[in-house]
Amino acid sequence: SGAFLDVPGTNAHLEFTAGGDDSLPEPHPESALVLYLGDAAAVEETAGRCGGDVLPAANPYWEQVGAVTVLDPDGFRVVLVPASWP
């Protein structure tokens, strides 16, 4: 089973799938959703809409590239990257 989420205006979508064990996953610092937002202004705007605290990155690479890490409502990390996907 799964769900598709459209990212309006981008021709992109996120697909989440699940199967087997129905237990809930536990958040881990290296388990993250990484979003390449294109530039620093988009990262700042998106981080502001998230309304949570900015966390130190679990992986130092993300801070080296200027990414911002926030928590989603379930306690998982979301990394907002100020670059476009190559």
C-alpha positions as CSV (number, residue, x, y, z in Angstrom):
1,S,0.0,0.0,0.0
2,G,1.1,3.6,-0.4
3,A,0.4,7.2,-1.1
4,F,1.4,9.7,-3.7
5,L,1.8,13.4,-2.9
6,D,1.9,15.8,-5.7
7,V,4.3,18.8,-5.4
8,P,2.2,21.5,-7.2
9,G,3.9,23.3,-10.1
10,T,7.0,21.1,-10.1
11,N,6.1,17.9,-12.1
12,A,7.4,16.1,-9.0
13,H,5.7,13.9,-6.4
14,L,6.6,11.9,-3.3
15,E,5.6,8.3,-3.0
16,F,5.4,6.6,0.3
17,T,5.0,2.8,0.4
18,A,4.5,0.4,3.3
19,G,4.1,-3.3,3.7
20,G,4.6,-6.2,6.1
21,D,5.2,-5.1,9.7
22,D,2.6,-2.6,10.8
23,S,4.6,-1.3,13.8
24,L,5.5,2.4,13.7
25,P,9.1,3.3,12.9
26,E,11.3,5.0,15.4
27,P,13.0,8.3,14.5
28,H,16.7,8.0,13.9
29,P,19.0,11.0,13.3
30,E,20.2,9.6,10.0
31,S,16.7,8.9,8.7
32,A,15.6,12.0,7.0
33,L,13.5,13.4,4.2
34,V,15.8,15.6,2.1
35,L,14.2,18.4,0.0
36,Y,16.3,20.3,-2.5
37,L,14.6,23.7,-2.6
38,G,16.8,25.6,-5.0
39,D,18.1,28.5,-3.0
40,A,18.6,29.9,0.5
41,A,15.4,32.1,0.3
42,A,13.3,29.0,-0.3
43,V,14.9,27.2,2.6
44,E,14.4,30.2,4.9
45,E,10.7,30.5,3.9
46,T,10.0,26.8,4.2
47,A,11.8,26.6,7.6
48,G,9.7,29.5,8.8
49,R,6.5,27.8,7.8
50,C,7.5,24.6,9.7
51,G,7.5,26.6,12.9
52,G,9.8,24.3,14.8
53,D,13.3,24.6,16.1
54,V,16.2,24.3,13.7
55,L,18.4,21.3,14.8
56,P,22.1,20.6,14.3
57,A,22.5,18.3,11.4
58,A,23.1,14.6,12.2
59,N,25.5,14.5,9.3
60,P,28.0,17.4,9.1
61,Y,27.7,17.4,5.3
62,W,24.3,19.1,5.5
63,E,25.6,22.1,7.4
64,Q,28.6,22.3,5.0
65,V,26.2,22.8,2.1
66,G,24.1,25.3,4.1
67,A,21.1,23.0,4.7
68,V,18.7,23.5,7.6
69,T,17.3,20.5,9.6
70,V,13.9,20.6,11.3
71,L,11.7,17.9,12.9
72,D,8.4,16.8,11.4
73,P,5.4,16.2,13.7
74,D,6.4,12.6,14.2
75,G,10.0,13.4,15.3
76,F,11.7,12.6,12.0
77,R,14.3,15.0,10.5
78,V,13.6,17.0,7.3
79,V,16.6,18.5,5.7
80,L,16.0,21.6,3.6
81,V,18.8,22.1,1.0
82,P,19.5,25.4,-0.7
83,A,20.4,23.8,-4.0
84,S,18.7,22.2,-6.9
85,W,19.0,18.5,-7.6
86,P,21.6,18.0,-10.3
